[in-house]
Amino acid sequence: MKKFNLTGEWEFKANPNSFLPKDIETKLLNWNKANVPGTVHLDLMANGFIPDPYFETNELNLQWIDKVDWIYRKKFTIDFDPLKSEFDSIKIVFEGLDTIGDVKVNGQYIGSFDNMFVEYTFEVKEILKPGENEIEIYFKSPTFAGKALESKYGKLPVELASHRVYLRKAQYSFGWDWAPTLTTSGIWKPVYLEFIKCAKIKNVWFKTISISDSKAQIATEIEIEKLTDEDIELSLEIFFENEKIYERNFTQRKGDRVRVHRFEINSPNLWYPNGFGKPTLYKAQIKLLKNGETLDETVKKFGIRTVQLIQEKDEDGESFIFEINGEKIFCKGANWIPADCFLPRVKKEDYDILLEMAKEANLNILRVWGGGIYEDEYFYEKCDELGIMIWQDFMFACAGYPEFDDFVENVKNEAIQIVKKLRNHPSIVIWCGNNENEWIWVDKTGKHPDEMPGAKIFKELLKQICQEYDGTRPYWRSSPWGKNYPNSETDGNHHQWKVWSQWVDYKNYENVKARFVTEFGFQSPPHPETLNEVLKPENRNFNSFSIQHHNKQEDGIPRLFRFLTAHHKITSDFDDLIYKMQLNQAEAIKFAVENWRIRKFKTAGTIFWQWNDCWNVISWSAIDYRKRPKALYYYAKKFFHPVIIVVKRSDDKVKIFGVNDYPTQIDGNLIITTFTIHGLKKFEKKIPATLEKNSVAIIFEGKLENLEISKPETDYIRVKFESNGKIISENSLFLTEPKFLNLQKFGIAYRFLKTGEDEYILKMSSKNLIKSLFIYFEGLDAKLSDNFFDLHPDEPVEIKINSTATLQQLLNSIRMKMLT
């Protein structure tokens, strides 16, 4: 099979009958150049017709774009006669069209499209001609198309823009509480011609049937599009670490369209999540041949692993525990949203950075949220390689959905395509029907979830498709979902939004006893430089309308200050407020995660909202739009570490917990120290301790007075777990809020060592407590191994730094913030 790439330069224009602002009407009625895959928003900005939608409040003046019909056109040349060629079929393939419209080739209508998430393929052999050909794609206004369907079928119970549910389109593009309203149209994935001779490979799936100590049974399903009645040959080869370990040849007879084959792999190397084992992958090479000629070939990687969702009755309700290869896994992760409002901007390098940062921060799961997109294939391949499990939502969020026949049929086709496309990835451990639909319905109406518009899609249709086309991982109706109440804490999974969204402070997380928490979060601003990109100097303050525009949650800015004042001193300095708000967010999520990890496996998963951003925004993310880590990112490295020590206070008593996620026992010593912030050591004790594999235990209980705590504003408890002479976990308990600590701006001794090309170590020490030290390099890019940390008395710290800057540049640009 051959491909002719049609991605690249296209022409586009606005429909002459559309309403256009006068200042660009003439330009957009003529043909203009555009590069695809791309969206109209992106193309207009690249061509200079509109200002950057992210800057200041430009978004508000660009709401005409989604009310315009757009036409894309491309001319291309074929240097042979398609009708006299050797090819049995020539198809035009659109991997992603956003969202509703028609396609013509050489002036002839070839088909329509109405789903952003699916691939459209049209036969064009009879239409193409030697020499110049032309494709024209007509995109209807998504806003008017959605509203027309809403007018025909009725308004449904929907959060935010109600017409969005009638379109199979990324729901966040209509605006969300962290996203602008930039409702796109255009070609957002590759376009190409496909020349097929005799047959092509459509889908390949490697399914783990069973695993024993000595072997794994694997079934492969190879779906073929066969355009000839003649026999063709199929070749299958399996490799492990570049060594061929299995091969088999088959003959595909006249009627054969699917080849199912079982084989065994001896002494299999299994796929495990990050932190629990190696995410081993095998490689398969599949070829179709006829008379020695290769017709088509593909390479697929696959993992050998099993997934079970353990739901067993206990004294508190019912468990919700993932088992991978028979081992219980405590899930530690975050929610993933699209990495840009303009999806073609997201490149492989962006996935590499964000996903490698997730692994470095000890995440083992990401939830692909249901209001965004099914991510690029590369995203899932990368998660396979890194051992990051995926909770995969179908793309429905916060609404009741239509049930008329054409819509349900559209969803059915989408689900079948997506399941067949993604099921080969070992990283995906669960399919989930939607985000929050049933929970919102029940809370707002008091009615049963099955009465919700669209209920049959999530209760029946998607479940049936997942079972029929996969069956190797569980299907879950919604997130959240529980037996007697969608957002139950006694069974199923839970979204915790009393904290933050309902104005409750983060100490309330201690009262939440949910079995698996798939959403909870706390806001903070991004790095000042990320905000400064989109704000004029005079608007870089929390009183400006512009900055409020960059927080899409209702009363988002007031919440930031409400919760900040509970814990920190308030200043008027913009950068200082950002620093403290980031700290507040990090402390909130740390408090929540530690609370649920010491309940292991009563609580068996904690997935915070959210990992990433889609624009320069104040949000719940750990990493901002420019991939600058917030304080939360550095905290996550520690509170998601496989071994943590947690100190909990109850009145005048202290309990210290040890959590071990490793599949092996760890022996060591718990070291408890009481310091004053001025560097005086008041108490120290070393206690031998054993952390059993994959478990939690209380390893110390005592009274505060026995630890020589006398003044909460100066005294604090420092704990470390030592094993084989190495500190593998540390934590602290402060007995009052940071704003009440008698902190001062103490001195810090530091020096740089160059350790390699673009690699440095920053050595730091202090005689006193340096609380929440934030290090940055003004005007320079530098990656730090740790940040926003406490520098404890006489405990030197080494920070690894990666930067292309010189040593002198680092010395000149280093800046530090600390709490005082």
Secondary structure, DSSP 8 states (H G I E B T S, - for coil): -EEEE--EEEEEEE-TTS---HHHHHHHHS-EEEEESEEHHHHHHHTTSS--TTSTTGGGGGTTGGGS-EEEEEEEEESS-GGGSS-SEEEEEES-EES-EEEEETTEEEEEE-BTTS-EEEE-TTT--SEEEEEEEEE--HHHHHHHHHHHH----BSS-GGGGGSBS-GGGG--SSS------EE-S-EEEEEESSEEEEEEEEEEEEE-SSEEEEEEEEEEEE--SS-EEEEEEEEETTEEEEEEEEEE-TT--EEEEEEEEES---B--TTTS-B--EEEEEEEEETTEEEEEEEEEE----EEEE--EETTEE--EEEETTEEE-EEEEEE--S-SSGGG--HHHHHHHHHHHHHTT--EEEE-TTS----HHHHHHHHHHT-EEEEE-S-BSB----SHHHHHHHHHHHHHHHHHHTT-TTEEEEE--BSHHHHHHHHH---GGGSTTHHIIIIIHHHHHHHHT-SS-EES-BSB-SSSTT-SSSSBEEE-TBTTTSB-GGGGGG---S-EEEE---B---HHHHHTTS-GGG-STTSHHHHHT--STTHHHHHHHHHHTTS---S-HHHHHHHHHHHHHHHHHHHHHHHHTTTTTS-EEEES-S--SSS--BS-SB-TT--B-HHHHHHHHHTSSEEEEEEEETTEEEEEEEE-SSS-EEEEEEEEEEETTS-EEEEEEEEEEE-TTEEEEEEEEEGGGGT---TTTEEEEEEEEETTEEEEEEEEESS-GGGS-------EEEEEEEETTEEEEEEE-SS-EEEEEEEETT---EES--SEEE-TT--EEEEEE-SS-HHHHHHHEEEE---
